[in-house]
Amino acid sequence: MSAIPGIFQPEVESRPRERLVALQLERLRATLAHARSNADYRRRLGPAEPGDLRSLDDWSRLPFLTKDELRDAYPFGLTCAPRESIVRVQMSSGTTGNPILNAYTREDITQWSEVMARCYTAAGARAGDVVQITPSFGLFTGGFGFHYGAEHLGLTTIPIGAGRTGLQLKLMEDLGTTVLVGIATYPLRILEVAGEEGFDLGRLRLRVAILGAEMWSDDLRRRIEEGLRLTAYDIIGMTETGGPGLGIECAARAGIHVWEDHYYCEVVDPAGGAPRPDGEEGELVVSTLTRHALPLIRYRTHDLTRVVSRGRCDCGRTHLRLDRLRGRTDDMVIFRGVNFYPRQIESLILRQRKAGHEYQIALDRRPGGSDRMTLLIEAGPGFAQDGLAQLRRDLKETLNLSPEVTVLEEGELPRPAGKAVRVVDRRQGG
């Protein structure tokens, strides 16, 4: 284990637990009062007033906020700041209906910069580092969040954005990039292009990768770390909460630190909404404590996780630690009565020698009404029949799945510019 890196704001990030809880309660009351300034928000909250919050437990009496409600509020229905104070809008593109729009005041941009600077520091970024920002810049929050945090910390920033992987490699070498940030699967594309172009990755100075926006397994992390010879950290956040920066792993690798002076997190039963005890998996619910334009009160994220610890971490931070996100309630696939998440299949594939990192799960319905699953994977010449047989055994024994497996040559599956498409469900009503 490498040395534990420093802390960006030690007086806040290492605050004693009792003082942190008191601050959260104070800010939850302020958030509720602020949200009630919006008539639509006030109607959905009902009679709840800040004075009703005597402890953190009272927060769970408030109604949940859902993704559909945010879509229905498009564009500014739940915005709680005057229109003239909004300096930025970011947007999450939905596959159906209205997108989710998040507005930002200057204070919101400052808050975003601060939590991202904490994230960089937790991952070991330091003075003199060169950060290459590979998420897209635009309505997607990723590029801007990483940019704000790097500049706030005083790091050299290369805002190249998405794609142009050959140029990405050239700049990494020529400009001495030490910190790579991006969506979780993009380093795999970097490894592919380096192989195609005969690029010597040993010439790079990469030390740290900060990756998010997709569910990614420990097996995928190992492949990235070995291929690029760096340490990869998982960062979480979403457009609704203001972008990346909700939390990140530290070098102790003992869970994702959530910045509890800015966000209040609950883990609930995905079905009934009741609180789950620490250590038990459930759906992550997030409330923002310092967002001005769009405060969130008990927002259901659909992300699955569990509370790892509320105690002091070896790194010195006292903020809540969550497990890495395990999947999404709306990403769960049901096939012939078996429930599974794509990430579970990813892990089984990556454990096979010579198996590629790209895969796709195709679901179809036969004319007779029965469902069919085809697993498309890529593999190198050494994969052979032994690897295929072992993968089929693992799928059956671990997940009780027996899909048709089609082995493709490396490079045959499409490489989208954004997030990887892991499931194609063509079943009627699927």
C-alpha positions as CSV (number, residue, x, y, z in Angstrom):
1,M,0.0,0.0,0.0
2,S,1.3,3.4,-0.9
3,A,1.6,6.2,1.6
4,I,-1.8,7.8,2.5
5,P,-2.1,11.1,0.6
6,G,-2.9,14.4,2.3
7,I,-6.3,16.0,3.0
8,F,-7.4,19.1,1.2
9,Q,-9.5,20.5,4.1
10,P,-8.5,18.7,7.3
11,E,-10.5,20.8,9.6
12,V,-13.7,19.7,7.7
13,E,-12.8,16.2,6.4
14,S,-11.5,15.1,9.8
15,R,-14.2,16.8,11.9
16,P,-15.3,14.7,15.0
17,R,-18.4,12.7,14.3
18,E,-20.7,14.5,16.8
19,R,-19.8,17.9,15.3
20,L,-20.4,16.6,11.8
21,V,-23.9,15.3,12.7
22,A,-24.7,18.6,14.3
23,L,-23.7,20.5,11.1
24,Q,-25.8,18.1,9.0
25,L,-28.9,18.7,11.1
26,E,-28.4,22.5,10.9
27,R,-28.0,22.3,7.1
28,L,-30.9,19.9,6.6
29,R,-33.1,22.5,8.3
30,A,-31.7,25.3,6.1
31,T,-32.2,23.1,3.0
32,L,-35.9,22.4,3.9
33,A,-36.5,26.1,4.5
34,H,-34.9,27.0,1.2
35,A,-36.9,24.3,-0.8
36,R,-40.1,25.6,0.7
37,S,-39.4,29.0,-1.0
38,N,-40.5,27.3,-4.2
39,A,-44.3,26.8,-4.4
40,D,-44.1,23.5,-6.3
41,Y,-41.5,22.1,-3.9
42,R,-43.6,23.3,-1.0
43,R,-46.7,21.4,-2.3
44,R,-44.9,18.1,-2.6
45,L,-43.2,18.5,0.8
46,G,-46.5,18.9,2.6
47,P,-46.6,20.5,6.1
48,A,-43.1,19.7,7.1
49,E,-41.2,22.7,8.6
50,P,-37.5,23.1,9.6
51,G,-38.5,23.2,13.3
52,D,-39.9,19.7,13.0
53,L,-36.4,18.3,12.5
54,R,-35.1,17.5,16.0
55,S,-32.7,14.8,14.9
56,L,-31.4,13.2,11.7
57,D,-34.0,10.4,12.0
58,D,-36.8,12.9,11.5
59,W,-35.6,13.5,7.9
60,S,-36.9,10.1,6.9
61,R,-40.4,11.3,7.4
62,L,-40.2,13.6,4.3
63,P,-41.3,12.2,0.9
64,F,-38.9,10.9,-1.6
65,L,-38.0,12.9,-4.7
66,T,-37.9,10.8,-7.9
67,K,-36.3,11.0,-11.3
68,D,-39.7,11.3,-12.9
69,E,-40.5,14.3,-10.7
70,L,-37.3,16.1,-11.8
71,R,-38.2,15.3,-15.4
72,D,-41.7,16.7,-15.0
73,A,-40.2,19.8,-13.4
74,Y,-38.3,20.6,-16.6
75,P,-36.9,23.2,-17.1
76,F,-37.0,25.2,-13.9
77,G,-40.0,23.9,-12.0
78,L,-38.2,23.1,-8.8
79,T,-35.4,25.7,-9.0
80,C,-35.1,27.6,-5.8
81,A,-32.9,30.5,-6.9
82,P,-33.9,33.6,-8.8
83,R,-33.4,33.2,-12.6
84,E,-31.0,36.1,-12.7
85,S,-28.6,34.3,-10.3
86,I,-28.3,31.2,-12.5
87,V,-24.9,31.2,-14.3
88,R,-24.9,27.7,-15.7
89,V,-27.2,24.8,-16.6
90,Q,-26.1,21.2,-17.1
91,M,-28.3,18.4,-18.3
92,S,-28.7,14.6,-18.1
93,S,-30.1,13.2,-21.3
94,G,-32.8,10.7,-20.7
95,T,-33.8,8.0,-23.2
96,T,-37.5,8.9,-22.8
97,G,-39.3,12.1,-21.8
98,N,-37.7,15.4,-20.7
99,P,-34.1,15.5,-19.7
100,I,-33.1,16.4,-16.1
101,L,-31.8,19.9,-15.9
102,N,-29.7,21.2,-13.1
103,A,-29.2,24.9,-12.7
104,Y,-26.1,26.4,-10.9
105,T,-25.5,29.7,-9.1
106,R,-22.0,31.0,-8.5
107,E,-22.1,29.5,-5.0
108,D,-23.0,26.1,-6.6
109,I,-20.0,26.3,-8.9
110,T,-17.7,27.2,-5.9
111,Q,-19.1,24.2,-4.0
112,W,-18.6,21.9,-6.9
113,S,-15.0,23.1,-7.3
114,E,-14.3,22.5,-3.6
115,V,-15.6,18.9,-3.4
116,M,-13.8,18.0,-6.6
117,A,-10.5,19.4,-5.1
118,R,-11.1,17.1,-2.1
119,C,-11.6,14.2,-4.5
120,Y,-8.3,14.9,-6.4
121,T,-6.4,15.1,-3.1
122,A,-8.0,11.9,-1.7
123,A,-6.7,10.1,-4.9
124,G,-3.2,11.4,-4.3
125,A,-3.1,14.3,-6.7
126,R,-0.5,16.9,-5.6
127,A,1.3,20.1,-6.7
128,G,3.0,19.6,-10.0
129,D,0.6,17.0,-11.3
130,V,-0.7,17.2,-14.9
131,V,-4.4,16.2,-15.3
132,Q,-5.8,15.0,-18.6
133,I,-9.6,15.4,-18.7
134,T,-11.2,12.9,-21.0
135,P,-14.9,13.1,-20.3
136,S,-16.9,15.3,-22.7
137,F,-17.4,19.0,-22.1
138,G,-21.0,20.2,-22.8
139,L,-24.2,19.5,-21.1
140,F,-22.7,16.4,-19.5
141,T,-21.3,17.4,-16.1
142,G,-18.1,15.2,-16.1
143,G,-15.7,17.4,-18.0
144,F,-16.5,20.6,-16.2
145,G,-16.5,19.1,-12.7
146,F,-13.0,17.6,-13.2
147,H,-11.8,20.9,-14.7
148,Y,-13.1,23.0,-11.9
149,G,-11.5,20.8,-9.2
150,A,-8.1,20.6,-10.9
151,E,-7.9,24.4,-11.3
152,H,-9.1,24.9,-7.8
153,L,-6.3,22.7,-6.6
154,G,-3.8,24.5,-8.9
155,L,-3.0,21.5,-11.1
156,T,-2.0,21.7,-14.7
157,T,-5.1,20.9,-16.7
158,I,-5.4,19.4,-20.2
159,P,-9.1,19.8,-21.1
160,I,-9.1,17.6,-24.2
161,G,-12.5,16.1,-23.7
162,A,-13.8,12.8,-25.2
163,G,-12.4,10.8,-28.1
164,R,-9.3,11.4,-30.3
165,T,-7.5,8.6,-28.5
166,G,-4.4,8.8,-30.6
167,L,-4.1,12.5,-29.7
168,Q,-4.8,11.6,-26.1
169,L,-1.8,9.3,-26.0
170,K,0.5,11.9,-27.7
171,L,-0.5,14.5,-25.2
172,M,0.0,12.1,-22.3
173,E,3.6,11.6,-23.4
174,D,4.5,15.1,-24.6
175,L,2.9,17.0,-21.7
176,G,3.8,14.4,-19.0
177,T,0.3,13.6,-17.8
178,T,0.3,12.1,-14.4
179,V,-3.5,12.0,-13.5
180,L,-6.0,10.6,-16.0
181,V,-9.7,11.2,-15.4
182,G,-12.6,9.8,-17.3
183,I,-15.6,7.4,-17.6
184,A,-14.7,4.0,-16.2
185,T,-14.3,2.2,-19.5
186,Y,-12.3,4.8,-21.4
187,P,-8.9,3.5,-20.3
188,L,-9.7,0.3,-22.1
189,R,-10.0,2.2,-25.3
190,I,-6.7,3.8,-24.6
191,L,-5.1,0.4,-24.1
192,E,-6.7,-0.8,-27.4
193,V,-5.4,2.2,-29.5
194,A,-2.0,1.9,-27.9
195,G,-1.8,-1.7,-29.0
196,E,-3.1,-0.9,-32.5
197,E,-0.5,1.9,-33.0
198,G,2.4,0.2,-31.3
199,F,2.6,2.9,-28.7
200,D,4.9,2.1,-25.8
201,L,2.9,2.8,-22.6
202,G,6.2,2.6,-20.7
203,R,6.9,6.1,-21.9
204,L,4.0,7.6,-20.0
205,R,4.2,9.1,-16.5
206,L,0.7,8.2,-15.4
207,R,0.3,7.6,-11.7
208,V,-3.4,8.0,-10.9
209,A,-6.7,7.4,-12.7
210,I,-10.0,8.8,-11.3
211,L,-12.9,7.0,-13.0
212,G,-16.7,7.0,-12.7
213,A,-20.0,7.5,-14.5
214,E,-20.4,3.7,-15.1
215,M,-20.5,0.7,-12.9
216,W,-17.2,-1.1,-13.0
217,S,-16.0,-4.2,-11.3
218,D,-12.8,-4.9,-9.3
219,D,-11.7,-7.2,-12.1
220,L,-12.0,-4.3,-14.6
221,R,-10.0,-2.1,-12.2
222,R,-7.2,-4.6,-12.0
223,R,-7.0,-4.8,-15.8
224,I,-6.8,-1.0,-16.1
225,E,-4.2,-0.7,-13.3
226,E,-2.0,-3.4,-14.8
227,G,-2.3,-2.1,-18.4
228,L,-1.6,1.5,-17.6
229,R,0.6,1.0,-14.5
230,L,-1.3,3.3,-12.2
231,T,-3.7,3.3,-9.3
232,A,-7.4,3.8,-10.2
233,Y,-9.9,5.4,-7.8
234,D,-13.7,5.2,-8.0
235,I,-15.5,8.6,-8.0
236,I,-19.3,9.0,-7.7
237,G,-21.8,11.7,-8.5
238,M,-24.5,12.5,-10.9
239,T,-26.1,15.5,-12.7
240,E,-28.9,15.7,-10.1
241,T,-26.4,16.2,-7.2
242,G,-24.4,18.7,-9.2
243,G,-22.0,16.3,-11.0
244,P,-19.0,14.2,-10.0
245,G,-17.8,14.9,-6.5
246,L,-20.4,13.3,-4.2
247,G,-17.6,11.0,-3.0
248,I,-14.4,9.1,-3.8
249,E,-12.2,6.4,-2.5
250,C,-9.0,7.2,-0.7
251,A,-5.7,5.3,-0.8
252,A,-7.0,3.1,2.1
253,R,-9.4,1.5,-0.4
254,A,-11.9,1.0,2.5
255,G,-15.0,2.5,0.9
256,I,-16.1,5.7,-0.9
257,H,-15.9,8.8,1.3
258,V,-19.1,11.0,1.0
259,W,-18.6,14.6,1.8
260,E,-21.2,14.8,4.5
261,D,-21.0,18.5,5.1
262,H,-22.5,18.9,1.6
263,Y,-24.6,15.7,1.2
264,Y,-26.7,13.6,3.5
265,C,-27.0,9.9,2.4
266,E,-29.5,7.2,3.3
267,V,-29.6,3.6,2.2
268,V,-33.2,2.3,1.9
269,D,-35.1,-0.8,0.8
270,P,-35.6,-0.4,-2.9
271,A,-39.1,-1.8,-2.7
272,G,-40.7,-0.2,0.4
273,G,-38.3,2.6,1.1
274,A,-37.6,1.7,4.7
275,P,-34.1,2.4,6.1
276,R,-31.6,-0.4,5.8
277,P,-29.2,-1.1,8.6
278,D,-25.5,-0.2,8.1
279,G,-23.8,-3.0,6.2
280,E,-27.0,-4.1,4.3
281,E,-27.3,-3.3,0.7
282,G,-30.1,-1.0,-0.5
283,E,-30.8,2.0,-2.7
284,L,-28.8,5.2,-2.2
285,V,-30.9,8.3,-1.3
286,V,-29.2,11.6,-1.4
287,S,-30.1,15.0,0.0
288,T,-28.0,18.1,-0.8
289,L,-27.1,20.4,2.0
290,T,-25.4,23.3,0.3
291,R,-26.9,23.5,-3.2
292,H,-28.6,26.8,-4.0
293,A,-30.3,26.5,-7.4
294,L,-31.7,23.0,-7.1
295,P,-31.7,21.5,-3.6
296,L,-32.5,17.8,-3.5
297,I,-34.6,16.4,-0.6
298,R,-34.4,12.6,-0.4
299,Y,-33.6,11.9,-4.0
300,R,-33.8,8.3,-5.0
301,T,-30.8,7.6,-7.1
302,H,-31.6,3.9,-8.1
303,D,-27.9,3.1,-7.2
304,L,-27.3,0.1,-5.0
305,T,-24.7,0.3,-2.2
306,R,-24.3,-0.2,1.6
307,V,-22.8,1.8,4.4
308,V,-19.3,0.4,5.1
309,S,-18.4,2.5,8.1
310,R,-19.2,5.7,10.0
311,G,-15.9,5.5,11.9
312,R,-12.6,7.3,11.3
313,C,-10.7,5.9,8.3
314,D,-7.0,5.1,8.3
315,C,-6.6,8.2,6.1
316,G,-7.9,10.4,8.9
317,R,-11.2,11.3,7.4
318,T,-14.3,10.9,9.5
319,H,-17.0,11.1,6.7
320,L,-19.3,8.3,6.0
321,R,-17.9,5.5,3.7
322,L,-20.2,3.7,1.2
323,D,-19.4,0.6,-0.7
324,R,-18.6,0.9,-4.4
325,L,-21.9,1.1,-6.3
326,R,-23.0,-2.4,-7.0
327,G,-25.6,-1.7,-9.7
328,R,-28.8,0.1,-10.3
329,T,-32.3,-0.9,-9.4
330,D,-33.3,0.0,-13.0
331,D,-30.3,-1.8,-14.5
332,M,-31.2,-5.2,-13.1
333,V,-31.9,-7.7,-15.8
334,I,-34.6,-10.4,-15.4
335,F,-34.2,-13.4,-17.7
336,R,-36.3,-16.5,-17.2
337,G,-36.8,-15.7,-13.5
338,V,-33.1,-15.0,-12.8
339,N,-32.1,-11.6,-11.6
340,F,-28.6,-10.3,-12.4
341,Y,-26.6,-7.2,-13.0
342,P,-24.3,-6.7,-16.1
343,R,-21.3,-6.1,-13.8
344,Q,-21.6,-9.6,-12.5
345,I,-21.2,-11.0,-16.0
346,E,-18.3,-8.6,-16.6
347,S,-16.3,-10.0,-13.7
348,L,-16.8,-13.6,-14.9
349,I,-15.6,-12.6,-18.4
350,L,-12.5,-10.8,-17.2
351,R,-11.4,-13.7,-15.1
352,Q,-10.8,-15.7,-18.3
353,R,-7.3,-15.5,-19.7
354,K,-7.3,-13.9,-23.2
355,A,-10.9,-12.7,-22.9
356,G,-11.4,-9.1,-24.0
357,H,-12.9,-6.4,-21.9
358,E,-15.8,-5.6,-24.3
359,Y,-19.1,-7.5,-24.1
360,Q,-22.7,-7.1,-24.8
361,I,-25.8,-9.0,-23.6
362,A,-28.5,-9.3,-26.2
363,L,-32.1,-10.3,-25.1
364,D,-34.7,-11.4,-27.7
365,R,-38.1,-13.1,-27.6
366,R,-38.6,-16.0,-29.9
367,P,-41.9,-16.3,-31.9
368,G,-43.1,-19.0,-29.5
369,G,-42.8,-16.6,-26.6
370,S,-39.6,-17.9,-24.9
371,D,-36.8,-15.5,-24.1
372,R,-33.3,-16.0,-25.5
373,M,-30.0,-14.5,-24.2
374,T,-26.9,-14.1,-26.3
375,L,-23.7,-13.1,-24.8
376,L,-21.3,-11.4,-27.2
377,I,-17.7,-11.3,-26.1
378,E,-14.4,-10.5,-27.7
379,A,-11.3,-12.7,-27.2
380,G,-7.8,-13.0,-28.4
381,P,-6.3,-16.1,-30.2
382,G,-5.4,-17.8,-27.0
383,F,-8.9,-17.9,-25.6
384,A,-9.8,-21.2,-27.4
385,Q,-12.4,-23.7,-26.3
386,D,-11.1,-24.1,-22.7
387,G,-11.8,-20.5,-21.9
388,L,-15.2,-20.7,-23.4
389,A,-16.1,-23.8,-21.5
390,Q,-14.9,-22.3,-18.2
391,L,-17.0,-19.2,-18.8
392,R,-20.1,-21.2,-19.5
393,R,-19.5,-23.2,-16.3
394,D,-19.0,-20.0,-14.3
395,L,-22.2,-18.4,-15.7
396,K,-24.2,-21.5,-14.7
397,E,-22.7,-22.0,-11.3
398,T,-22.5,-18.4,-10.2
399,L,-25.6,-16.8,-11.8
400,N,-27.6,-19.8,-13.0
401,L,-27.5,-18.5,-16.5
402,S,-26.9,-20.6,-19.7
403,P,-26.7,-18.0,-22.5
404,E,-25.7,-18.6,-26.1
405,V,-22.1,-17.3,-26.1
406,T,-20.7,-15.8,-29.4
407,V,-16.9,-15.2,-29.4
408,L,-15.9,-12.3,-31.7
409,E,-12.5,-11.0,-32.7
410,E,-11.1,-8.1,-30.7
411,G,-12.5,-4.8,-32.1
412,E,-15.8,-6.2,-33.5
413,L,-18.1,-4.8,-30.9
414,P,-18.9,-1.1,-31.3
415,R,-17.1,1.5,-29.2
416,P,-19.5,4.4,-28.4
417,A,-18.0,7.7,-27.6
418,G,-19.7,7.8,-24.2
419,K,-20.8,5.1,-21.8
420,A,-20.6,1.5,-23.0
421,V,-23.9,-0.2,-24.0
422,R,-23.9,-3.5,-22.1
423,V,-27.5,-4.6,-22.6
424,V,-29.6,-4.6,-25.7
425,D,-33.1,-5.7,-24.8
426,R,-35.3,-6.4,-27.8
427,R,-38.0,-8.4,-26.0
428,Q,-41.4,-7.0,-26.5
429,G,-42.1,-4.8,-23.6
430,G,-38.5,-5.4,-22.4
